[in-house]
Amino acid sequence: MSLDNLVEMSNRYGGDEEFVLAGGGNTSFKEDGVLFVKGSGVQLADIRLEQFVKMDMEKLLDMVRCKYPADMSNSEREEKALADMMDARLPGEEAKRPSVESILHAMFPYKLVLHVHPPLINGLTCGIDGEALCNNLFGDKAVWIGLTKPGFVLAQACSKEFKNYKEKFGHYPQIVILQNHGIFVAADTVEEIDNLMAYVVDKLQSYVSEVPSFEVLAFTYDKDLLQSIKSQLKSLYSRNEEAAVLFSFNKQVKQFVKDIESFKPISKPFSPDHIVNCKDEPLFIASGDDIEAAFNEYLEKKGYKPKIVALQGVGFFALGENRKSAERAEALFLDAMKIATYAKSFGGVNPLNDELTDFILNWEAEAYRSKA
């Protein structure tokens, strides 16, 4: 086992859109009391060894045992936890920012940890019956973590569950499935990581009754009118010449934009990744409605502009200050469609609640990741 194995594993999973999109997911490796963890804002698909952050394991584990004053506000607690996590960086690492999940990575007593957000697995984690079906499908091989704020709060919640698991089974869990978030897999070798992930994926693939289809369909909408709408949305979104508007249409998109009722399953975010890249809510415009009026009404209500605009019976548009930003929004909204489709097999969609959505929208850690 070496750091080269960590890089290979990270690049392989990071380059597969069925596991990771945009800057999502993170990985780590432990050696001699040092945690090598993915840097925030770095993409797993092309991460290099020097982009991992070296951290003091003991200091990170001290954070799990730490109890911040009860009278601290959420923002004060997050600020203190961030400062303590930064303090766990080893000398020479000060220019890097570690993944917000570094504490949880440190808690696993295994050399390697992989954390990803596969749409198939998130069909389960974002399903109404997710917890019950997770227990039925995986039994004692996996731990389910209920809806929890990411970062420090998640680490503390996992700490309690890990202790209970160890008392019951004599070892720490290797598969941890988090509601509206994703999956952690931990082991001492890459081969074992791969086997554990394949086990989860195979179980779920054999269970789901419907899979998403992005089959290309003949597009009959007036192409000149479509180009006019793209230009209009670009001018409404930004005066930046580099701003981009991307249009998406396929079999799955067609089903979701049929009408407002068909669109409801994807009208709320499923996970932090969707909020970071698509904001908390797409704009759906019914046939015949004025696009500019609807856009401005959204802006007045939210205080920011939509990243996704769906036009009934036509398709959806992803907006960004540059092409890369628009591509990320497009990819994550298509990912939401995959999750919503898979979730049908797990009791139907169960999006993030308003409280956690608001937390993510205003969380400094996610703002940093989005900017990076």
Secondary structure as the mmCIF struct_conf table of DSSP 4:
data_model
#
loop_
_struct_conf.conf_type_id
_struct_conf.id
_struct_conf.beg_label_comp_id
_struct_conf.beg_label_asym_id
_struct_conf.beg_label_seq_id
_struct_conf.end_label_comp_id
_struct_conf.end_label_asym_id
_struct_conf.end_label_seq_id
HELX_RH_AL_P HELX_RH_AL_P1 LEU A 3 GLY A 14
TURN_TY1_P TURN_TY1_P1 GLY A 15 GLY A 15
TURN_TY1_P TURN_TY1_P2 GLU A 17 PHE A 19
TURN_TY1_P TURN_TY1_P3 ALA A 22 GLY A 23
STRN STRN1 ASN A 26 GLU A 31
TURN_TY1_P TURN_TY1_P4 ASP A 32 GLY A 33
STRN STRN2 VAL A 34 LYS A 38
STRN STRN3 GLY A 39 GLY A 39
TURN_TY1_P TURN_TY1_P5 SER A 40 GLY A 41
HELX_RH_3T_P HELX_RH_3T_P1 LEU A 44 ASP A 46
HELX_RH_3T_P HELX_RH_3T_P2 LEU A 49 GLN A 51
STRN STRN4 PHE A 52 ASP A 56
HELX_RH_AL_P HELX_RH_AL_P2 MET A 57 ARG A 65
TURN_TY1_P TURN_TY1_P6 ALA A 70 ASP A 71
HELX_RH_AL_P HELX_RH_AL_P3 ASN A 74 ASP A 87
TURN_TY1_P TURN_TY1_P7 ALA A 88 ALA A 88
STRN STRN5 ARG A 89 ARG A 89
HELX_LH_PP_P HELX_LH_PP_P1 LEU A 90 LEU A 90
TURN_TY1_P TURN_TY1_P8 PRO A 91 GLY A 92
TURN_TY1_P TURN_TY1_P9 GLU A 94 ALA A 95
STRN STRN6 PRO A 98 PRO A 98
TURN_TY1_P TURN_TY1_P10 VAL A 100 GLU A 101
HELX_RH_AL_P HELX_RH_AL_P4 SER A 102 MET A 107
BEND BEND1 PHE A 108 LYS A 111
STRN STRN7 LEU A 112 VAL A 116
HELX_RH_AL_P HELX_RH_AL_P5 PRO A 119 THR A 125
TURN_TY1_P TURN_TY1_P11 CYS A 126 CYS A 126
STRN STRN8 GLY A 127 GLY A 127
TURN_TY1_P TURN_TY1_P12 ILE A 128 ASP A 129
HELX_RH_AL_P HELX_RH_AL_P6 GLY A 130 PHE A 138
HELX_RH_3T_P HELX_RH_3T_P3 GLY A 139 LYS A 141
STRN STRN9 VAL A 143 ILE A 145
BEND BEND2 LEU A 147 LEU A 147
TURN_TY1_P TURN_TY1_P13 PRO A 150 GLY A 151
HELX_RH_AL_P HELX_RH_AL_P7 PHE A 152 PHE A 169
BEND BEND3 GLY A 170 HIS A 171
BEND BEND4 GLN A 174 GLN A 174
STRN STRN10 ILE A 175 LEU A 178
TURN_TY1_P TURN_TY1_P14 GLN A 179 HIS A 181
STRN STRN11 GLY A 182 ALA A 187
BEND BEND5 ASP A 188 THR A 189
HELX_RH_AL_P HELX_RH_AL_P8 VAL A 190 TYR A 207
BEND BEND6 SER A 209 SER A 209
BEND BEND7 TYR A 221 TYR A 221
HELX_RH_AL_P HELX_RH_AL_P9 LYS A 223 TYR A 237
TURN_TY1_P TURN_TY1_P15 GLU A 241 GLU A 242
STRN STRN12 ALA A 244 SER A 248
BEND BEND8 ASN A 250 ASN A 250
HELX_RH_AL_P HELX_RH_AL_P10 LYS A 251 PHE A 256
TURN_TY1_P TURN_TY1_P16 VAL A 257 VAL A 257
BEND BEND9 LYS A 258 ASP A 259
HELX_RH_AL_P HELX_RH_AL_P11 ILE A 260 PHE A 263
HELX_RH_3T_P HELX_RH_3T_P4 LYS A 264 ILE A 266
BEND BEND10 SER A 267 LYS A 268
BEND BEND11 SER A 271 SER A 271
HELX_RH_AL_P HELX_RH_AL_P12 PRO A 272 CYS A 278
BEND BEND12 ASP A 280 ASP A 280
STRN STRN13 LEU A 283 ILE A 285
TURN_TY1_P TURN_TY1_P17 SER A 287 GLY A 288
HELX_RH_AL_P HELX_RH_AL_P13 ILE A 291 LYS A 302
BEND BEND13 GLY A 303 TYR A 304
BEND BEND14 LYS A 307 LYS A 307
STRN STRN14 ILE A 308 LEU A 311
TURN_TY1_P TURN_TY1_P18 GLN A 312 VAL A 314
STRN STRN15 GLY A 315 GLY A 320
BEND BEND15 GLU A 321 ASN A 322
HELX_RH_AL_P HELX_RH_AL_P14 ARG A 323 ALA A 343
HELX_RH_3T_P HELX_RH_3T_P5 LYS A 344 PHE A 346
TURN_TY1_P TURN_TY1_P19 GLY A 347 GLY A 347
BEND BEND16 GLY A 348 GLY A 348
STRN STRN16 VAL A 349 VAL A 349
HELX_LH_PP_P HELX_LH_PP_P2 PRO A 351 ASN A 353
HELX_RH_AL_P HELX_RH_AL_P15 ASP A 354 LEU A 361
TURN_TY1_P TURN_TY1_P20 ASN A 362 ASN A 362
HELX_RH_AL_P HELX_RH_AL_P16 GLU A 364 LYS A 371
#
